[in-house]
Each structure stands twice: as C-alpha cells, then as structure tokens.
Amino acid sequence: MAVLVFNALGAPIWVGTWSAVGYLAGNPATISTLIYAQVRRYELYLLIALAVVALAVERADRDAETAVPNLFQAPTQNQDRTVVQGRRPGLGRS
C-alpha cells in the first residue's frame, strides 16, 4: 500500500519537473536564454576554471600514483623487489 501512495505522489512531481524543464528549454523567451547569455559572457573564465580543475585532478592523480606503488604491477628494472616477511623472494630464508 505504501508503494502505491509514494508512486501516486512521485509521478506528478516527476512529470511536472521534466515538463517544466522541457518548456523552459524550448521557449526562447525564458530563463534558459538568460542563463545562456551569462554562460556566453563568462565562457572564457569558465573554460580557464575547468582547465585549472582538470590540471589539479591530473596532478593529484599523478602524485597518488608515485606515493603508493602498484602492487599488481611487475617491478621494472629500476624498481627494487618487494620484501616479503623480512626476506627477498627467491633468495631463501634469512
């Protein structure tokens, strides 16, 4: 019974929301044109902000990769092998 009540309440909200969004997006004399005008006005600043965020995320990702070694990747020639339980793999017990 509760599902029926919530469905009856949620359906008009869902339909009303998306109908309003569709109306505002399709009507040229609405708020969407004002938003579009502001975006066009500040698009250079928005692009610069987006680039700064992308570079910060890339740098944080790169720093995270160097801070924590990938345990699933085979060691390269320049990397030392992992010490497991106080011994090096393949050299027997110490």
trRosetta pair geometry for C-beta under 8 A, 3 or more apart (Angstrom, degrees):
i j d omega theta_ij theta_ji phi_ij phi_ji
1 4 5.7 -54 -157 32 37 113
1 5 6.6 36 149 -18 67 104
2 5 5.6 -54 -151 36 37 112
2 6 6.2 31 155 -13 70 107
3 6 6.0 -57 -144 42 30 106
3 7 6.0 32 155 -21 65 110
4 7 5.7 -55 -143 38 27 113
4 8 6.3 28 156 -20 63 107
5 8 5.8 -57 -149 36 28 110
5 9 6.4 19 154 -11 64 109
6 9 5.7 -58 -145 43 33 107
6 10 5.7 26 160 -17 69 115
7 10 5.9 -58 -132 42 26 106
7 11 6.1 35 166 -32 63 106
8 11 6.5 -42 -138 21 22 112
9 12 7.3 -69 -169 36 29 97
9 13 6.9 18 150 -10 64 116
10 13 5.6 -65 -151 42 39 112
10 14 5.9 40 155 -23 75 108
11 14 5.7 -55 -144 36 29 112
11 15 6.2 22 161 -13 65 109
12 15 5.8 -56 -139 43 32 107
12 16 5.7 33 161 -21 67 112
13 16 5.9 -58 -142 40 25 110
13 17 6.2 27 159 -22 62 108
14 17 6.1 -57 -149 33 24 109
14 18 6.5 5 163 -2 62 111
15 18 6.4 -66 -145 46 27 98
15 19 5.9 28 158 -21 65 114
16 19 5.7 -56 -139 38 26 112
16 20 6.3 26 160 -19 63 107
17 20 6.0 -61 -154 35 26 108
17 21 6.5 23 153 -16 64 107
18 21 5.4 -47 -142 37 38 114
18 22 6.2 40 156 -19 66 105
19 22 5.8 -56 -148 39 30 110
19 23 6.2 31 153 -20 64 107
20 23 5.6 -53 -145 36 31 112
20 24 6.2 26 159 -15 66 108
21 24 6.0 -58 -145 40 28 107
21 25 6.1 24 158 -17 64 111
22 25 5.8 -58 -141 39 28 109
22 26 6.1 10 164 -7 64 116
23 26 6.2 -71 -144 45 24 99
23 27 5.8 12 167 -15 67 117
23 30 7.5 133 131 -76 76 164
24 27 6.3 -56 -127 38 24 103
24 30 4.8 -151 -144 136 67 150
24 31 5.8 -22 -156 49 119 95
24 32 5.1 136 152 -34 84 109
25 32 5.5 125 -108 -87 41 160
27 30 4.4 77 89 -22 107 121
27 32 7.5 127 66 27 70 118
28 33 6.0 60 -177 -59 57 133
29 33 6.9 -30 -115 14 20 142
30 33 6.4 119 62 7 51 92
30 34 7.9 -101 122 5 43 95
31 34 5.3 -55 -156 38 48 114
31 35 6.2 48 148 -21 75 102
32 35 5.6 -51 -146 37 34 111
32 36 6.2 36 153 -20 65 106
33 36 5.5 -50 -143 38 34 114
33 37 6.3 38 154 -23 65 102
34 37 5.7 -51 -148 33 31 112
34 38 6.6 28 154 -15 63 104
35 38 5.9 -58 -152 38 32 108
35 39 6.3 32 151 -19 67 106
36 39 5.6 -53 -145 36 33 112
36 40 6.3 33 155 -18 65 105
37 40 5.8 -54 -148 38 31 111
37 41 6.3 35 151 -25 63 107
38 41 5.4 -52 -146 33 34 116
38 42 6.3 -3 165 12 68 108
39 42 6.6 -75 -141 55 26 83
39 43 5.9 57 156 -74 65 88
39 46 7.0 -11 -153 -10 74 160
40 43 5.7 -16 -138 -26 28 119
42 45 4.7 -49 -174 45 84 116
42 46 5.6 90 124 -26 88 99
43 46 5.4 -55 -142 40 35 113
43 47 6.1 39 157 -23 67 104
44 47 5.7 -53 -148 35 29 112
44 48 6.5 29 153 -17 63 105
45 48 5.7 -52 -146 37 33 110
45 49 6.3 33 154 -18 65 107
46 49 5.7 -53 -145 38 31 112
46 50 6.2 34 154 -20 64 106
47 50 5.6 -53 -146 36 30 113
47 51 6.4 31 154 -19 64 105
48 51 5.7 -54 -149 36 32 111
48 52 6.4 33 153 -20 65 105
49 52 5.7 -52 -147 35 32 112
49 53 6.4 31 154 -17 64 106
50 53 5.8 -55 -148 38 31 110
50 54 6.3 31 154 -19 65 107
51 54 5.6 -54 -144 38 31 112
51 55 6.3 30 157 -17 65 106
52 55 5.9 -55 -147 39 29 109
52 56 6.3 30 154 -20 64 107
53 56 5.7 -55 -146 36 31 112
53 57 6.3 30 156 -18 65 105
54 57 5.9 -54 -147 37 30 109
54 58 6.3 31 154 -18 64 108
55 58 5.6 -53 -145 38 32 113
55 59 6.2 31 157 -19 66 106
56 59 5.8 -54 -145 38 29 109
56 60 6.3 29 156 -18 64 107
57 60 5.8 -54 -145 38 30 111
57 61 6.3 32 154 -20 64 107
58 61 5.7 -56 -149 37 29 112
58 62 6.3 28 154 -18 65 107
59 62 5.6 -53 -145 37 32 111
59 63 6.2 32 155 -18 65 106
60 63 5.7 -53 -144 39 30 111
60 64 6.3 33 154 -22 63 106
61 64 5.7 -54 -148 35 30 112
61 65 6.6 33 153 -22 63 103
62 65 5.7 -52 -152 31 33 113
62 66 6.7 21 155 -10 64 106
63 66 6.1 -61 -148 41 33 103
63 67 6.1 31 156 -23 68 111
64 67 5.7 -55 -139 35 30 111
64 68 6.5 -17 176 23 66 104
65 68 7.4 -81 -141 57 19 73
65 70 7.5 -9 -153 -44 81 102
69 73 7.9 -125 169 51 82 107
69 79 7.8 122 -136 -148 133 136
70 73 4.1 46 101 7 119 116
71 82 7.7 49 -131 -75 82 157
75 79 4.1 -135 -160 88 96 118
75 80 7.2 -86 -157 88 147 19
75 81 5.6 -138 15 -96 163 58
75 82 7.4 -168 -54 -21 128 80
76 79 5.0 88 48 7 72 104
81 88 6.0 84 88 -154 123 99
81 89 6.2 -115 160 34 135 101
82 89 7.4 40 70 -12 76 115
83 86 6.9 20 164 -115 109 12
83 87 6.9 156 -162 72 80 18
83 88 6.0 -53 -111 -83 71 63
84 87 6.6 -36 73 66 67 70
84 88 7.8 98 27 -128 76 21
84 89 6.0 49 21 -60 121 89
86 94 6.7 -127 135 55 93 114
87 91 6.5 -153 176 69 96 100
87 92 7.5 -109 -171 98 138 35
87 93 6.0 -81 -89 -129 158 42
87 94 5.0 172 -104 3 97 102
88 91 4.6 41 76 14 98 130
91 94 7.4 18 111 -57 111 99
